[in-house]
Amino acid sequence: MTAAAEFTPEARRRFFRSTGLLTLLMALLLGVSGRFRAAAALTLGAAVAIVGALWLAELVHRFGALEPSAAPENSWKFASKGLIRYGVAGLLVWGAVRLFPQDIPWILLGTSVAVLAALWQAVTER
């Protein structure tokens, strides 16, 4: 089984669900310990990671990596969606750093949540 065959729509849903659950768990643990600013910083960082992961999943699918017979279709809509997503991600990072300058490590941990969820999914599915 190839890596492209494993990244089905159901696998994508599981990935994004596990990313959301991991973010929620980490934010809850920080909130319970009284670190509300750190929890908010982590959540904003995770939002950036999720927006980036969504864009990359669409990009891979759009260029036909999952379906070799499908020719990639370039359009201004696709390009504008990418620019908007990167703009949103940039605004989220800028806002997070401006709001929580002392919690930058938590922002960075939040941006790593997609990688942690992918590792978790790889370990539990094999």
Backbone atoms as SQL, in Angstrom:
CREATE TABLE atoms (id INTEGER PRIMARY KEY, chain TEXT, resi INTEGER, resn TEXT, atom TEXT, x REAL, y REAL, z REAL);
INSERT INTO atoms VALUES
  (1, 'A', 1, 'MET', 'N', 0.850, -1.176, 0.000),
  (2, 'A', 1, 'MET', 'CA', 0.000, 0.000, 0.000),
  (3, 'A', 1, 'MET', 'C', 0.895, 1.237, 0.000),
  (4, 'A', 2, 'THR', 'N', 0.619, 2.159, -0.901),
  (5, 'A', 2, 'THR', 'CA', 1.438, 3.368, -1.005),
  (6, 'A', 2, 'THR', 'C', 0.960, 4.414, -0.014),
  (7, 'A', 3, 'ALA', 'N', 1.825, 5.391, 0.177),
  (8, 'A', 3, 'ALA', 'CA', 1.466, 6.471, 1.112),
  (9, 'A', 3, 'ALA', 'C', 0.281, 7.260, 0.582),
  (10, 'A', 4, 'ALA', 'N', 0.194, 7.429, -0.754),
  (11, 'A', 4, 'ALA', 'CA', -0.928, 8.177, -1.332),
  (12, 'A', 4, 'ALA', 'C', -2.236, 7.429, -1.132),
  (13, 'A', 5, 'ALA', 'N', -2.185, 6.105, -1.193),
  (14, 'A', 5, 'ALA', 'CA', -3.400, 5.320, -1.021),
  (15, 'A', 5, 'ALA', 'C', -3.899, 5.379, 0.422),
  (16, 'A', 6, 'GLU', 'N', -3.004, 5.587, 1.378),
  (17, 'A', 6, 'GLU', 'CA', -3.396, 5.628, 2.783),
  (18, 'A', 6, 'GLU', 'C', -4.057, 6.938, 3.175),
  (19, 'A', 7, 'PHE', 'N', -3.855, 7.996, 2.408),
  (20, 'A', 7, 'PHE', 'CA', -4.388, 9.305, 2.772),
  (21, 'A', 7, 'PHE', 'C', -5.756, 9.512, 2.136),
  (22, 'A', 8, 'THR', 'N', -6.689, 8.696, 2.548),
  (23, 'A', 8, 'THR', 'CA', -8.060, 8.748, 2.048),
  (24, 'A', 8, 'THR', 'C', -8.810, 9.865, 2.762),
  (25, 'A', 9, 'PRO', 'N', -10.000, 10.225, 2.269),
  (26, 'A', 9, 'PRO', 'CA', -10.787, 11.236, 2.992),
  (27, 'A', 9, 'PRO', 'C', -11.062, 10.844, 4.448),
  (28, 'A', 10, 'GLU', 'N', -11.267, 9.571, 4.716),
  (29, 'A', 10, 'GLU', 'CA', -11.487, 9.125, 6.095),
  (30, 'A', 10, 'GLU', 'C', -10.218, 9.317, 6.928),
  (31, 'A', 11, 'ALA', 'N', -9.059, 9.040, 6.353),
  (32, 'A', 11, 'ALA', 'CA', -7.794, 9.247, 7.068),
  (33, 'A', 11, 'ALA', 'C', -7.585, 10.727, 7.356),
  (34, 'A', 12, 'ARG', 'N', -7.972, 11.585, 6.407),
  (35, 'A', 12, 'ARG', 'CA', -7.873, 13.024, 6.645),
  (36, 'A', 12, 'ARG', 'C', -8.783, 13.455, 7.787),
  (37, 'A', 13, 'ARG', 'N', -10.015, 12.933, 7.795),
  (38, 'A', 13, 'ARG', 'CA', -10.939, 13.274, 8.882),
  (39, 'A', 13, 'ARG', 'C', -10.392, 12.824, 10.230),
  (40, 'A', 14, 'ARG', 'N', -9.827, 11.614, 10.291),
  (41, 'A', 14, 'ARG', 'CA', -9.234, 11.120, 11.539),
  (42, 'A', 14, 'ARG', 'C', -8.070, 12.006, 11.974),
  (43, 'A', 15, 'PHE', 'N', -7.263, 12.420, 11.005),
  (44, 'A', 15, 'PHE', 'CA', -6.117, 13.276, 11.317),
  (45, 'A', 15, 'PHE', 'C', -6.573, 14.603, 11.911),
  (46, 'A', 16, 'PHE', 'N', -7.536, 15.254, 11.279),
  (47, 'A', 16, 'PHE', 'CA', -7.982, 16.544, 11.777),
  (48, 'A', 16, 'PHE', 'C', -8.759, 16.411, 13.081),
  (49, 'A', 17, 'ARG', 'N', -9.463, 15.305, 13.254),
  (50, 'A', 17, 'ARG', 'CA', -10.147, 15.055, 14.520),
  (51, 'A', 17, 'ARG', 'C', -9.128, 14.852, 15.641),
  (52, 'A', 18, 'SER', 'N', -8.080, 14.070, 15.371),
  (53, 'A', 18, 'SER', 'CA', -7.068, 13.850, 16.409),
  (54, 'A', 18, 'SER', 'C', -6.286, 15.133, 16.693),
  (55, 'A', 19, 'THR', 'N', -6.083, 15.980, 15.680),
  (56, 'A', 19, 'THR', 'CA', -5.426, 17.266, 15.914),
  (57, 'A', 19, 'THR', 'C', -6.276, 18.138, 16.832),
  (58, 'A', 20, 'GLY', 'N', -7.571, 18.193, 16.565),
  (59, 'A', 20, 'GLY', 'CA', -8.471, 18.981, 17.414),
  (60, 'A', 20, 'GLY', 'C', -8.544, 18.439, 18.829),
  (61, 'A', 21, 'LEU', 'N', -8.625, 17.124, 18.959),
  (62, 'A', 21, 'LEU', 'CA', -8.695, 16.522, 20.299),
  (63, 'A', 21, 'LEU', 'C', -7.410, 16.736, 21.088),
  (64, 'A', 22, 'LEU', 'N', -6.268, 16.617, 20.424),
  (65, 'A', 22, 'LEU', 'CA', -5.002, 16.845, 21.100),
  (66, 'A', 22, 'LEU', 'C', -4.890, 18.294, 21.558),
  (67, 'A', 23, 'THR', 'N', -5.313, 19.219, 20.702),
  (68, 'A', 23, 'THR', 'CA', -5.305, 20.634, 21.090),
  (69, 'A', 23, 'THR', 'C', -6.212, 20.872, 22.281),
  (70, 'A', 24, 'LEU', 'N', -7.409, 20.316, 22.235),
  (71, 'A', 24, 'LEU', 'CA', -8.355, 20.479, 23.331),
  (72, 'A', 24, 'LEU', 'C', -7.793, 19.903, 24.630),
  (73, 'A', 25, 'LEU', 'N', -7.214, 18.727, 24.565),
  (74, 'A', 25, 'LEU', 'CA', -6.642, 18.098, 25.755),
  (75, 'A', 25, 'LEU', 'C', -5.522, 18.947, 26.346),
  (76, 'A', 26, 'MET', 'N', -4.621, 19.420, 25.499),
  (77, 'A', 26, 'MET', 'CA', -3.509, 20.230, 25.983),
  (78, 'A', 26, 'MET', 'C', -4.010, 21.547, 26.581),
  (79, 'A', 27, 'ALA', 'N', -4.971, 22.183, 25.912),
  (80, 'A', 27, 'ALA', 'CA', -5.513, 23.449, 26.419),
  (81, 'A', 27, 'ALA', 'C', -6.258, 23.231, 27.741),
  (82, 'A', 28, 'LEU', 'N', -6.999, 22.127, 27.851),
  (83, 'A', 28, 'LEU', 'CA', -7.691, 21.831, 29.105),
  (84, 'A', 28, 'LEU', 'C', -6.715, 21.598, 30.255),
  (85, 'A', 29, 'LEU', 'N', -5.642, 20.864, 29.973),
  (86, 'A', 29, 'LEU', 'CA', -4.640, 20.630, 31.021),
  (87, 'A', 29, 'LEU', 'C', -4.008, 21.939, 31.483),
  (88, 'A', 30, 'LEU', 'N', -3.727, 22.818, 30.533),
  (89, 'A', 30, 'LEU', 'CA', -3.174, 24.121, 30.917),
  (90, 'A', 30, 'LEU', 'C', -4.205, 24.949, 31.679),
  (91, 'A', 31, 'GLY', 'N', -5.452, 24.909, 31.234),
  (92, 'A', 31, 'GLY', 'CA', -6.503, 25.663, 31.909),
  (93, 'A', 31, 'GLY', 'C', -6.755, 25.187, 33.318),
  (94, 'A', 32, 'VAL', 'N', -6.761, 23.872, 33.505),
  (95, 'A', 32, 'VAL', 'CA', -6.974, 23.306, 34.838),
  (96, 'A', 32, 'VAL', 'C', -5.837, 23.707, 35.773),
  (97, 'A', 33, 'SER', 'N', -4.638, 23.810, 35.238),
  (98, 'A', 33, 'SER', 'CA', -3.502, 24.205, 36.079),
  (99, 'A', 33, 'SER', 'C', -3.436, 25.721, 36.293),
  (100, 'A', 34, 'GLY', 'N', -4.414, 26.453, 35.741),
  (101, 'A', 34, 'GLY', 'CA', -4.464, 27.887, 35.964),
  (102, 'A', 34, 'GLY', 'C', -3.680, 28.718, 34.965),
  (103, 'A', 35, 'ARG', 'N', -3.166, 28.107, 33.924),
  (104, 'A', 35, 'ARG', 'CA', -2.369, 28.828, 32.920),
  (105, 'A', 35, 'ARG', 'C', -3.250, 29.160, 31.722),
  (106, 'A', 36, 'PHE', 'N', -4.176, 30.078, 31.927),
  (107, 'A', 36, 'PHE', 'CA', -5.160, 30.410, 30.896),
  (108, 'A', 36, 'PHE', 'C', -4.530, 31.127, 29.709),
  (109, 'A', 37, 'ARG', 'N', -3.569, 31.997, 29.969),
  (110, 'A', 37, 'ARG', 'CA', -2.900, 32.683, 28.862),
  (111, 'A', 37, 'ARG', 'C', -2.110, 31.687, 28.014),
  (112, 'A', 38, 'ALA', 'N', -1.469, 30.733, 28.652),
  (113, 'A', 38, 'ALA', 'CA', -0.725, 29.709, 27.922),
  (114, 'A', 38, 'ALA', 'C', -1.679, 28.842, 27.106),
  (115, 'A', 39, 'ALA', 'N', -2.849, 28.537, 27.669),
  (116, 'A', 39, 'ALA', 'CA', -3.841, 27.735, 26.940),
  (117, 'A', 39, 'ALA', 'C', -4.340, 28.489, 25.710),
  (118, 'A', 40, 'ALA', 'N', -4.585, 29.779, 25.855),
  (119, 'A', 40, 'ALA', 'CA', -5.029, 30.577, 24.705),
  (120, 'A', 40, 'ALA', 'C', -3.930, 30.675, 23.656),
  (121, 'A', 41, 'ALA', 'N', -2.677, 30.848, 24.087),
  (122, 'A', 41, 'ALA', 'CA', -1.554, 30.912, 23.152),
  (123, 'A', 41, 'ALA', 'C', -1.402, 29.590, 22.407),
  (124, 'A', 42, 'LEU', 'N', -1.522, 28.483, 23.120),
  (125, 'A', 42, 'LEU', 'CA', -1.437, 27.168, 22.497),
  (126, 'A', 42, 'LEU', 'C', -2.561, 26.971, 21.478),
  (127, 'A', 43, 'THR', 'N', -3.753, 27.411, 21.811),
  (128, 'A', 43, 'THR', 'CA', -4.893, 27.264, 20.912),
  (129, 'A', 43, 'THR', 'C', -4.712, 28.090, 19.651),
  (130, 'A', 44, 'LEU', 'N', -4.197, 29.299, 19.781),
  (131, 'A', 44, 'LEU', 'CA', -3.939, 30.110, 18.589),
  (132, 'A', 44, 'LEU', 'C', -2.855, 29.481, 17.714),
  (133, 'A', 45, 'GLY', 'N', -1.827, 28.944, 18.337),
  (134, 'A', 45, 'GLY', 'CA', -0.792, 28.247, 17.568),
  (135, 'A', 45, 'GLY', 'C', -1.343, 27.028, 16.856),
  (136, 'A', 46, 'ALA', 'N', -2.227, 26.301, 17.514),
  (137, 'A', 46, 'ALA', 'CA', -2.846, 25.125, 16.891),
  (138, 'A', 46, 'ALA', 'C', -3.748, 25.533, 15.731),
  (139, 'A', 47, 'ALA', 'N', -4.424, 26.671, 15.849),
  (140, 'A', 47, 'ALA', 'CA', -5.254, 27.153, 14.743),
  (141, 'A', 47, 'ALA', 'C', -4.399, 27.406, 13.506),
  (142, 'A', 48, 'VAL', 'N', -3.219, 27.949, 13.704),
  (143, 'A', 48, 'VAL', 'CA', -2.298, 28.162, 12.589),
  (144, 'A', 48, 'VAL', 'C', -1.909, 26.823, 11.964),
  (145, 'A', 49, 'ALA', 'N', -1.601, 25.832, 12.792),
  (146, 'A', 49, 'ALA', 'CA', -1.205, 24.518, 12.288),
  (147, 'A', 49, 'ALA', 'C', -2.343, 23.851, 11.525),
  (148, 'A', 50, 'ILE', 'N', -3.550, 23.991, 12.014),
  (149, 'A', 50, 'ILE', 'CA', -4.698, 23.361, 11.357),
  (150, 'A', 50, 'ILE', 'C', -4.983, 24.027, 10.022),
  (151, 'A', 51, 'VAL', 'N', -4.912, 25.366, 9.970),
  (152, 'A', 51, 'VAL', 'CA', -5.105, 26.067, 8.695),
  (153, 'A', 51, 'VAL', 'C', -4.041, 25.626, 7.691),
  (154, 'A', 52, 'GLY', 'N', -2.787, 25.527, 8.143),
  (155, 'A', 52, 'GLY', 'CA', -1.719, 25.081, 7.254),
  (156, 'A', 52, 'GLY', 'C', -1.902, 23.649, 6.790),
  (157, 'A', 53, 'ALA', 'N', -2.325, 22.784, 7.678),
  (158, 'A', 53, 'ALA', 'CA', -2.539, 21.383, 7.310),
  (159, 'A', 53, 'ALA', 'C', -3.701, 21.235, 6.328),
  (160, 'A', 54, 'LEU', 'N', -4.759, 22.000, 6.534),
  (161, 'A', 54, 'LEU', 'CA', -5.871, 21.977, 5.581),
  (162, 'A', 54, 'LEU', 'C', -5.420, 22.418, 4.201),
  (163, 'A', 55, 'TRP', 'N', -4.643, 23.473, 4.148),
  (164, 'A', 55, 'TRP', 'CA', -4.174, 23.972, 2.859),
  (165, 'A', 55, 'TRP', 'C', -3.268, 22.956, 2.183),
  (166, 'A', 56, 'LEU', 'N', -2.362, 22.355, 2.942),
  (167, 'A', 56, 'LEU', 'CA', -1.468, 21.366, 2.350),
  (168, 'A', 56, 'LEU', 'C', -2.220, 20.128, 1.865),
  (169, 'A', 57, 'ALA', 'N', -3.235, 19.696, 2.612),
  (170, 'A', 57, 'ALA', 'CA', -4.027, 18.541, 2.178),
  (171, 'A', 57, 'ALA', 'C', -4.739, 18.847, 0.868),
  (172, 'A', 58, 'GLU', 'N', -5.294, 20.049, 0.760),
  (173, 'A', 58, 'GLU', 'CA', -5.963, 20.432, -0.483),
  (174, 'A', 58, 'GLU', 'C', -4.962, 20.560, -1.624),
  (175, 'A', 59, 'LEU', 'N', -3.782, 21.088, -1.317),
  (176, 'A', 59, 'LEU', 'CA', -2.754, 21.258, -2.338),
  (177, 'A', 59, 'LEU', 'C', -2.307, 19.914, -2.897),
  (178, 'A', 60, 'VAL', 'N', -2.053, 18.961, -2.022),
  (179, 'A', 60, 'VAL', 'CA', -1.633, 17.630, -2.460),
  (180, 'A', 60, 'VAL', 'C', -2.725, 16.976, -3.303),
  (181, 'A', 61, 'HIS', 'N', -3.956, 17.088, -2.847),
  (182, 'A', 61, 'HIS', 'CA', -5.066, 16.506, -3.599),
  (183, 'A', 61, 'HIS', 'C', -5.256, 17.216, -4.934),
  (184, 'A', 62, 'ARG', 'N', -5.121, 18.533, -4.925),
  (185, 'A', 62, 'ARG', 'CA', -5.348, 19.329, -6.130),
  (186, 'A', 62, 'ARG', 'C', -4.348, 19.010, -7.228),
  (187, 'A', 63, 'PHE', 'N', -3.113, 18.774, -6.860),
  (188, 'A', 63, 'PHE', 'CA', -2.097, 18.490, -7.867),
  (189, 'A', 63, 'PHE', 'C', -2.066, 17.028, -8.283),
  (190, 'A', 64, 'GLY', 'N', -3.038, 16.264, -7.848),
  (191, 'A', 64, 'GLY', 'CA', -3.216, 14.908, -8.351),
  (192, 'A', 64, 'GLY', 'C', -2.318, 13.868, -7.738),
  (193, 'A', 65, 'ALA', 'N', -1.722, 14.143, -6.599),
  (194, 'A', 65, 'ALA', 'CA', -0.854, 13.148, -5.977),
  (195, 'A', 65, 'ALA', 'C', -1.658, 11.935, -5.519),
  (196, 'A', 66, 'LEU', 'N', -2.931, 12.150, -5.186),
  (197, 'A', 66, 'LEU', 'CA', -3.750, 11.039, -4.724),
  (198, 'A', 66, 'LEU', 'C', -4.449, 10.328, -5.871),
  (199, 'A', 67, 'GLU', 'N', -4.663, 11.028, -6.944),
  (200, 'A', 67, 'GLU', 'CA', -5.309, 10.454, -8.118),
  (201, 'A', 67, 'GLU', 'C', -4.450, 10.774, -9.336),
  (202, 'A', 68, 'PRO', 'N', -3.551, 9.853, -9.736),
  (203, 'A', 68, 'PRO', 'CA', -2.620, 10.148, -10.819),
  (204, 'A', 68, 'PRO', 'C', -3.304, 10.455, -12.154),
  (205, 'A', 69, 'SER', 'N', -4.503, 9.976, -12.354),
  (206, 'A', 69, 'SER', 'CA', -5.181, 10.223, -13.628),
  (207, 'A', 69, 'SER', 'C', -5.744, 11.633, -13.718),
  (208, 'A', 70, 'ALA', 'N', -5.902, 12.306, -12.592),
  (209, 'A', 70, 'ALA', 'CA', -6.469, 13.647, -12.580),
  (210, 'A', 70, 'ALA', 'C', -5.375, 14.681, -12.859),
  (211, 'A', 71, 'ALA', 'N', -5.617, 15.512, -13.833),
  (212, 'A', 71, 'ALA', 'CA', -4.662, 16.570, -14.170),
  (213, 'A', 71, 'ALA', 'C', -4.868, 17.748, -13.220),
  (214, 'A', 72, 'PRO', 'N', -3.776, 18.350, -12.766),
  (215, 'A', 72, 'PRO', 'CA', -3.939, 19.503, -11.885),
  (216, 'A', 72, 'PRO', 'C', -4.580, 20.668, -12.625),
  (217, 'A', 73, 'GLU', 'N', -5.485, 21.339, -11.951),
  (218, 'A', 73, 'GLU', 'CA', -6.191, 22.468, -12.540),
  (219, 'A', 73, 'GLU', 'C', -5.784, 23.726, -11.786),
  (220, 'A', 74, 'ASN', 'N', -5.095, 24.609, -12.486),
  (221, 'A', 74, 'ASN', 'CA', -4.666, 25.858, -11.865),
  (222, 'A', 74, 'ASN', 'C', -5.700, 26.921, -12.171),
  (223, 'A', 75, 'SER', 'N', -6.090, 27.633, -11.157),
  (224, 'A', 75, 'SER', 'CA', -7.061, 28.688, -11.365),
  (225, 'A', 75, 'SER', 'C', -6.806, 29.809, -10.368),
  (226, 'A', 76, 'TRP', 'N', -7.385, 30.953, -10.645),
  (227, 'A', 76, 'TRP', 'CA', -7.226, 32.090, -9.756),
  (228, 'A', 76, 'TRP', 'C', -7.932, 31.847, -8.425),
  (229, 'A', 77, 'LYS', 'N', -9.005, 31.027, -8.434),
  (230, 'A', 77, 'LYS', 'CA', -9.701, 30.712, -7.181),
  (231, 'A', 77, 'LYS', 'C', -8.790, 29.922, -6.239),
  (232, 'A', 78, 'PHE', 'N', -8.101, 28.955, -6.806),
  (233, 'A', 78, 'PHE', 'CA', -7.210, 28.135, -6.000),
  (234, 'A', 78, 'PHE', 'C', -6.075, 28.979, -5.430),
  (235, 'A', 79, 'ALA', 'N', -5.506, 29.839, -6.242),
  (236, 'A', 79, 'ALA', 'CA', -4.424, 30.708, -5.787),
  (237, 'A', 79, 'ALA', 'C', -4.911, 31.679, -4.720),
  (238, 'A', 80, 'SER', 'N', -6.103, 32.228, -4.907),
  (239, 'A', 80, 'SER', 'CA', -6.611, 33.180, -3.919),
  (240, 'A', 80, 'SER', 'C', -6.929, 32.487, -2.595),
  (241, 'A', 81, 'LYS', 'N', -7.412, 31.237, -2.654),
  (242, 'A', 81, 'LYS', 'CA', -7.650, 30.493, -1.411),
  (243, 'A', 81, 'LYS', 'C', -6.347, 30.305, -0.640),
  (244, 'A', 82, 'GLY', 'N', -5.288, 29.967, -1.354),
  (245, 'A', 82, 'GLY', 'CA', -3.990, 29.792, -0.703),
  (246, 'A', 82, 'GLY', 'C', -3.494, 31.075, -0.076),
  (247, 'A', 83, 'LEU', 'N', -3.636, 32.176, -0.793),
  (248, 'A', 83, 'LEU', 'CA', -3.208, 33.465, -0.246),
  (249, 'A', 83, 'LEU', 'C', -4.029, 33.850, 0.979),
  (250, 'A', 84, 'ILE', 'N', -5.324, 33.590, 0.918),
  (251, 'A', 84, 'ILE', 'CA', -6.183, 33.910, 2.068),
  (252, 'A', 84, 'ILE', 'C', -5.800, 33.057, 3.274),
  (253, 'A', 85, 'ARG', 'N', -5.547, 31.773, 3.043),
  (254, 'A', 85, 'ARG', 'CA', -5.173, 30.905, 4.164),
  (255, 'A', 85, 'ARG', 'C', -3.850, 31.327, 4.785),
  (256, 'A', 86, 'TYR', 'N', -2.866, 31.650, 3.936),
  (257, 'A', 86, 'TYR', 'CA', -1.593, 32.112, 4.492),
  (258, 'A', 86, 'TYR', 'C', -1.763, 33.455, 5.180),
  (259, 'A', 87, 'GLY', 'N', -2.631, 34.300, 4.665),
  (260, 'A', 87, 'GLY', 'CA', -2.910, 35.569, 5.323),
  (261, 'A', 87, 'GLY', 'C', -3.536, 35.366, 6.690),
  (262, 'A', 88, 'VAL', 'N', -4.504, 34.446, 6.767),
  (263, 'A', 88, 'VAL', 'CA', -5.145, 34.136, 8.055),
  (264, 'A', 88, 'VAL', 'C', -4.122, 33.552, 9.020),
  (265, 'A', 89, 'ALA', 'N', -3.289, 32.641, 8.529),
  (266, 'A', 89, 'ALA', 'CA', -2.265, 32.046, 9.392),
  (267, 'A', 89, 'ALA', 'C', -1.295, 33.117, 9.892),
  (268, 'A', 90, 'GLY', 'N', -0.880, 34.006, 9.008),
  (269, 'A', 90, 'GLY', 'CA', 0.022, 35.081, 9.411),
  (270, 'A', 90, 'GLY', 'C', -0.610, 36.012, 10.422),
  (271, 'A', 91, 'LEU', 'N', -1.877, 36.358, 10.218),
  (272, 'A', 91, 'LEU', 'CA', -2.581, 37.211, 11.174),
  (273, 'A', 91, 'LEU', 'C', -2.726, 36.526, 12.530),
  (274, 'A', 92, 'LEU', 'N', -2.998, 35.226, 12.509),
  (275, 'A', 92, 'LEU', 'CA', -3.115, 34.493, 13.773),
  (276, 'A', 92, 'LEU', 'C', -1.788, 34.479, 14.536),
  (277, 'A', 93, 'VAL', 'N', -0.690, 34.237, 13.828),
  (278, 'A', 93, 'VAL', 'CA', 0.618, 34.231, 14.494),
  (279, 'A', 93, 'VAL', 'C', 0.951, 35.624, 15.010),
  (280, 'A', 94, 'TRP', 'N', 0.734, 36.637, 14.178),
  (281, 'A', 94, 'TRP', 'CA', 1.012, 38.010, 14.599),
  (282, 'A', 94, 'TRP', 'C', 0.172, 38.374, 15.824),
  (283, 'A', 95, 'GLY', 'N', -1.117, 38.062, 15.769),
  (284, 'A', 95, 'GLY', 'CA', -1.997, 38.363, 16.894),
  (285, 'A', 95, 'GLY', 'C', -1.605, 37.603, 18.143),
  (286, 'A', 96, 'ALA', 'N', -1.235, 36.340, 17.978),
  (287, 'A', 96, 'ALA', 'CA', -0.838, 35.535, 19.136),
  (288, 'A', 96, 'ALA', 'C', 0.420, 36.094, 19.786),
  (289, 'A', 97, 'VAL', 'N', 1.381, 36.493, 18.975),
  (290, 'A', 97, 'VAL', 'CA', 2.623, 37.035, 19.532),
  (291, 'A', 97, 'VAL', 'C', 2.373, 38.395, 20.188),
  (292, 'A', 98, 'ARG', 'N', 1.493, 39.198, 19.590),
  (293, 'A', 98, 'ARG', 'CA', 1.171, 40.501, 20.185),
  (294, 'A', 98, 'ARG', 'C', 0.390, 40.340, 21.489),
  (295, 'A', 99, 'LEU', 'N', -0.543, 39.381, 21.518),
  (296, 'A', 99, 'LEU', 'CA', -1.350, 39.174, 22.721),
  (297, 'A', 99, 'LEU', 'C', -0.584, 38.487, 23.845),
  (298, 'A', 100, 'PHE', 'N', 0.266, 37.541, 23.475),
  (299, 'A', 100, 'PHE', 'CA', 0.943, 36.703, 24.465),
  (300, 'A', 100, 'PHE', 'C', 2.457, 36.689, 24.238),
  (301, 'A', 101, 'PRO', 'N', 3.130, 37.829, 24.360),
  (302, 'A', 101, 'PRO', 'CA', 4.579, 37.846, 24.082),
  (303, 'A', 101, 'PRO', 'C', 5.396, 36.982, 25.050),
  (304, 'A', 102, 'GLN', 'N', 4.906, 36.768, 26.257),
  (305, 'A', 102, 'GLN', 'CA', 5.641, 35.947, 27.226),
  (306, 'A', 102, 'GLN', 'C', 5.337, 34.457, 27.063),
  (307, 'A', 103, 'ASP', 'N', 4.379, 34.101, 26.221),
  (308, 'A', 103, 'ASP', 'CA', 3.994, 32.697, 26.039),
  (309, 'A', 103, 'ASP', 'C', 4.332, 32.171, 24.658),
  (310, 'A', 104, 'ILE', 'N', 5.382, 32.677, 24.050),
  (311, 'A', 104, 'ILE', 'CA', 5.773, 32.236, 22.706),
  (312, 'A', 104, 'ILE', 'C', 6.085, 30.740, 22.656),
  (313, 'A', 105, 'PRO', 'N', 6.716, 30.134, 23.669),
  (314, 'A', 105, 'PRO', 'CA', 6.911, 28.674, 23.606),
  (315, 'A', 105, 'PRO', 'C', 5.592, 27.899, 23.476),
  (316, 'A', 106, 'TRP', 'N', 4.532, 28.394, 24.117),
  (317, 'A', 106, 'TRP', 'CA', 3.238, 27.719, 24.004),
  (318, 'A', 106, 'TRP', 'C', 2.649, 27.895, 22.613),
  (319, 'A', 107, 'ILE', 'N', 2.876, 29.051, 22.006),
  (320, 'A', 107, 'ILE', 'CA', 2.431, 29.268, 20.623),
  (321, 'A', 107, 'ILE', 'C', 3.143, 28.278, 19.701),
  (322, 'A', 108, 'LEU', 'N', 4.449, 28.130, 19.901),
  (323, 'A', 108, 'LEU', 'CA', 5.219, 27.193, 19.079),
  (324, 'A', 108, 'LEU', 'C', 4.769, 25.746, 19.301),
  (325, 'A', 109, 'LEU', 'N', 4.479, 25.399, 20.536),
  (326, 'A', 109, 'LEU', 'CA', 3.958, 24.058, 20.804),
  (327, 'A', 109, 'LEU', 'C', 2.616, 23.854, 20.105),
  (328, 'A', 110, 'GLY', 'N', 1.790, 24.888, 20.107),
  (329, 'A', 110, 'GLY', 'CA', 0.507, 24.805, 19.409),
  (330, 'A', 110, 'GLY', 'C', 0.677, 24.607, 17.916),
  (331, 'A', 111, 'THR', 'N', 1.675, 25.269, 17.325),
  (332, 'A', 111, 'THR', 'CA', 1.900, 25.079, 15.888),
  (333, 'A', 111, 'THR', 'C', 2.453, 23.687, 15.587),
  (334, 'A', 112, 'SER', 'N', 2.977, 23.019, 16.599),
  (335, 'A', 112, 'SER', 'CA', 3.495, 21.658, 16.417),
  (336, 'A', 112, 'SER', 'C', 2.440, 20.591, 16.631),
  (337, 'A', 113, 'VAL', 'N', 1.239, 20.981, 16.989),
  (338, 'A', 113, 'VAL', 'CA', 0.216, 19.994, 17.344),
  (339, 'A', 113, 'VAL', 'C', -0.158, 19.113, 16.146),
  (340, 'A', 114, 'ALA', 'N', -0.098, 19.638, 14.948),
  (341, 'A', 114, 'ALA', 'CA', -0.415, 18.818, 13.769),
  (342, 'A', 114, 'ALA', 'C', 0.625, 17.710, 13.597),
  (343, 'A', 115, 'VAL', 'N', 1.881, 18.034, 13.846),
  (344, 'A', 115, 'VAL', 'CA', 2.938, 17.019, 13.748),
  (345, 'A', 115, 'VAL', 'C', 2.769, 15.974, 14.845),
  (346, 'A', 116, 'LEU', 'N', 2.456, 16.426, 16.051),
  (347, 'A', 116, 'LEU', 'CA', 2.243, 15.482, 17.153),
  (348, 'A', 116, 'LEU', 'C', 1.045, 14.570, 16.872),
  (349, 'A', 117, 'ALA', 'N', -0.016, 15.125, 16.302),
  (350, 'A', 117, 'ALA', 'CA', -1.191, 14.311, 15.965),
  (351, 'A', 117, 'ALA', 'C', -0.863, 13.305, 14.868),
  (352, 'A', 118, 'ALA', 'N', -0.054, 13.711, 13.895),
  (353, 'A', 118, 'ALA', 'CA', 0.340, 12.785, 12.834),
  (354, 'A', 118, 'ALA', 'C', 1.189, 11.651, 13.386),
  (355, 'A', 119, 'LEU', 'N', 2.089, 11.975, 14.305),
  (356, 'A', 119, 'LEU', 'CA', 2.893, 10.926, 14.940),
  (357, 'A', 119, 'LEU', 'C', 2.014, 9.976, 15.747),
  (358, 'A', 120, 'TRP', 'N', 1.078, 10.532, 16.496),
  (359, 'A', 120, 'TRP', 'CA', 0.158, 9.718, 17.278),
  (360, 'A', 120, 'TRP', 'C', -0.644, 8.791, 16.370),
  (361, 'A', 121, 'GLN', 'N', -1.142, 9.320, 15.281),
  (362, 'A', 121, 'GLN', 'CA', -1.938, 8.526, 14.353),
  (363, 'A', 121, 'GLN', 'C', -1.086, 7.429, 13.716),
  (364, 'A', 122, 'ALA', 'N', 0.169, 7.738, 13.391),
  (365, 'A', 122, 'ALA', 'CA', 1.052, 6.734, 12.800),
  (366, 'A', 122, 'ALA', 'C', 1.362, 5.613, 13.791),
  (367, 'A', 123, 'VAL', 'N', 1.537, 5.962, 15.046),
  (368, 'A', 123, 'VAL', 'CA', 1.854, 4.947, 16.069),
  (369, 'A', 123, 'VAL', 'C', 0.638, 4.069, 16.355),
  (370, 'A', 124, 'THR', 'N', -0.536, 4.659, 16.446),
  (371, 'A', 124, 'THR', 'CA', -1.718, 3.890, 16.830),
  (372, 'A', 124, 'THR', 'C', -2.313, 3.083, 15.679),
  (373, 'A', 125, 'GLU', 'N', -2.017, 3.424, 14.442),
  (374, 'A', 125, 'GLU', 'CA', -2.596, 2.698, 13.317),
  (375, 'A', 125, 'GLU', 'C', -1.726, 1.577, 12.800),
  (376, 'A', 126, 'ARG', 'N', -0.536, 1.432, 13.301),
  (377, 'A', 126, 'ARG', 'CA', 0.356, 0.375, 12.780),
  (378, 'A', 126, 'ARG', 'C', 0.418, -0.787, 13.705);
